[in-house]
Amino acid sequence: MSAESQASTKIQAAYGAEQIQVLEGLEPVRKRPGMYIGSTGPRGLHHLVYEVVDNAVDEALAGHCDQILAVLNDDGSCAVTDNGRGIPTDIHPRTGKSALETVLTVLHAGGKFGSGGYKVSGGLHGVGVSVVNALSEWVEVTVYRQDQVHTQRFERGAPIGILQSAAGEKGRTGTSVCFKPDIEIFSTGIEFDYQTLSSRLRELAYLNGGVRIVFRDDRAAARNAAGEAHEEIYFYEGGIKEYVAYMNKEKDPLHPEIIYVNREKDGVQVEAALQWCVDAYSDSILGFANNIRTVDGGTHIEGLKTVLTRTLNTFAKKRGKRKDADTNLAGENIREGLTAVLSVKVPDPEFEGQTKTKLGNTEVRGIVDTLVGEALSEYLEFNPSVIDLILEKAIQAFNAAEAARRARELVRRKSVLESSTLPGKLADCSSRDPAESEIYIVEGDSAGGSAKQGRDRRFQAILPLRGKILNIEKTDDAKIYKNTEIQALITGLGLGIKGEEFDEKNLRYHRIVIMTDADVDGAHIRTLILTFFFRYQRALVEGGYIYIACPPLYKVERGKNHTYCYNEDDLKKTIASFGEKANYTIQRFKGLGEMMPKQLWETTMDPTTRMMKRVEIEDALEADRIFTILMGDKVAPRREFIEAHSATLDLAQLDI
């Protein structure tokens, strides 16, 4: 046996059946899938792919994998292949079955609970591949390990036959998991969305510099004229530095070089990339713990914010930038315009909740504070021009905040606590229960009139806006608070002040519906309103309070019957159903104001018949980037975006 072969065998032997610890059985998963993957809708469906991919990434974190291939197959299945060590296949001492079968059929069985399997992993709960198995119509696993190839099939969680082994390609290692989600579980459909998966795979490639992730869509609809599959490769040697550069591609950086930190202390690895931008009035900080995006923050983000505030205030005093030495710049002043990615790798992560969206390890706060503080201070000492630019922007933010504070006193004086200060044009509903109340934000008095007459006054309120509201993307806080339409939105909805903790108790309606004309002007107004919510009070969007009404484009009449059509496809299908010689008339609605109150109620406002889209942020990074492109100062990126997406972009139904 060669020295190389001996080393390979030794590495694989160190990760064997004894590292797989069994905690409990698999039975509950099919009964209560939502407990394990969040939902049985599209989000839960895609979570299955993430679980399998995360296993491959964990192999990369352990230093044993640098190639991952994800393929969407034409039969509705998804296959994920890596070149890691391969799932162990020897007999597990407790179950008497192969370690592979144990991992696939026993909940909380994996190499991430004991010592020796993985130093760091994202699969904290260890439910990953067993849950995928339980919720799939079938799963086929192929393991390449110790010059052999091992295969086994499972159906709805149960093994079909025993593990099959045969001679394999010499030196090849890795695991391939192919699964087809079970339509009995995912009753809304099992079709994977390419963009949703590509965003996550791209993100993982940024977070794991040097790992090549190939994403291939081999479904019939995705193939080109030559019958070739659509394929993208995500490979970023620069890691999260390239991530920040991607996020800031359409912005003007304050300093060209991205500040980068990569250090380790007490087994915790801290990697951070930071860059401030001239043309941004809020911060964009993405936090990750063991490759899991911590959308609710956690101790690592707290540590980063603390050290940024302390370090930059220290430099401000040292460089004589603050006339009043006793007044510190606030954290939000310092972070204005900052784009940052913070990725920590923690041996024993403590996440709050099954969804793993907030890191709880208290020791990580101090480690991030120390390591980022040391690296940032060193960088800024040697780059005085950079610290001067950052401090100048922070001081401008501080001064603007003072002006905004004075301006927003107007809003506070017109608090919703005083009912008489509600906007005069607001036609309120009689219900005082926010949970059952909804408000329609309507463009113009004409549409507002139809909506007021057509609504159910018991639970539906109408707020007409005059023309196009301010573009929040280009406006400072002081101007925002002085704007009449913005004031109407803030006071009418019961919103707090920008930057303050969102309090659901103050929200007067739990369904906020944007209802604009189905044309380009209407789409622009809707995007302006969405920009306001996204930048001003993102918690409203994240909480699922924002909806988009879908009024019909056409009314088709044939005899005494009529049909409403909501898009061109609806219209074609309706006309086709009449046959060739049918007589019918088509009315095109140019705006909501053209619709009779009864029509508006029947088609767009009646809860039993209407169609609505709830606005969700699946990818905060992409949402941030698109808002910057569409609503920012730069014309060229906007033109490029519209030209690139003109064939598929439906401005009337723009989703975040």
Buried (B, 14 or more C-beta within 10 A) or exposed (E): EEEEEEEBEEEBEEBBBBBBBBEEEBEEBBEEBEEBBEEBBBEBBBBBBBBBBBBBBBBBBBEBBBBBBBBBBEEBBBBBBBBBBBBBBBBBEEBEBBBBBBBBBBBBBBBBBEEEBBBBBBBBBBBBBBBBBBBBBBBBBBBBBBBBBBBBBBBBBEBEEEBEBEEBEEEEBBBBBBBBBBEEBBEEEBBBEBEBBBBBBBBBBBBBBEBBBBBBBBBEEBBEEEEEBBEEEBBBEBBBBBBBBBBBEBBEBBBEEBBBBBBEBEEBBBBBBBBBBEBBBBBBBBBBBBBBBBBBBBBBBBBBBBBBBBBBBBBBEEEEBBEEEEEBBBBBBBBBBBBBBBBBBBBEBBBBEEEBBBBBBEBBBBBBBBBBBBBBBEBBEEBEEBBBBBBEBBBBBBEBBEBBBEBBEEBBEBEBEEEEBBBEBBBBBEBEEBEEBBBBBBBBEBBBBBBBBBBBBEBBBBBBBEEBBBBBBEBBBBBBBBBEBBBBBBBBBBBBBBEEEBEEEBBBBBBBBBBBBBBEBBBBBBBBBBBBBBBBBBBBBBEEBBBBBBBBBBBBEBEEEEBBBBBEEBBEEBBEEEEEEEEBEEBEBEBBBBBEBEBBBBBBBEEEEBEBBEBBBBBBBBBBBBBBBBBBBBEEBBEEBEEEEEEEBEBBBBEB
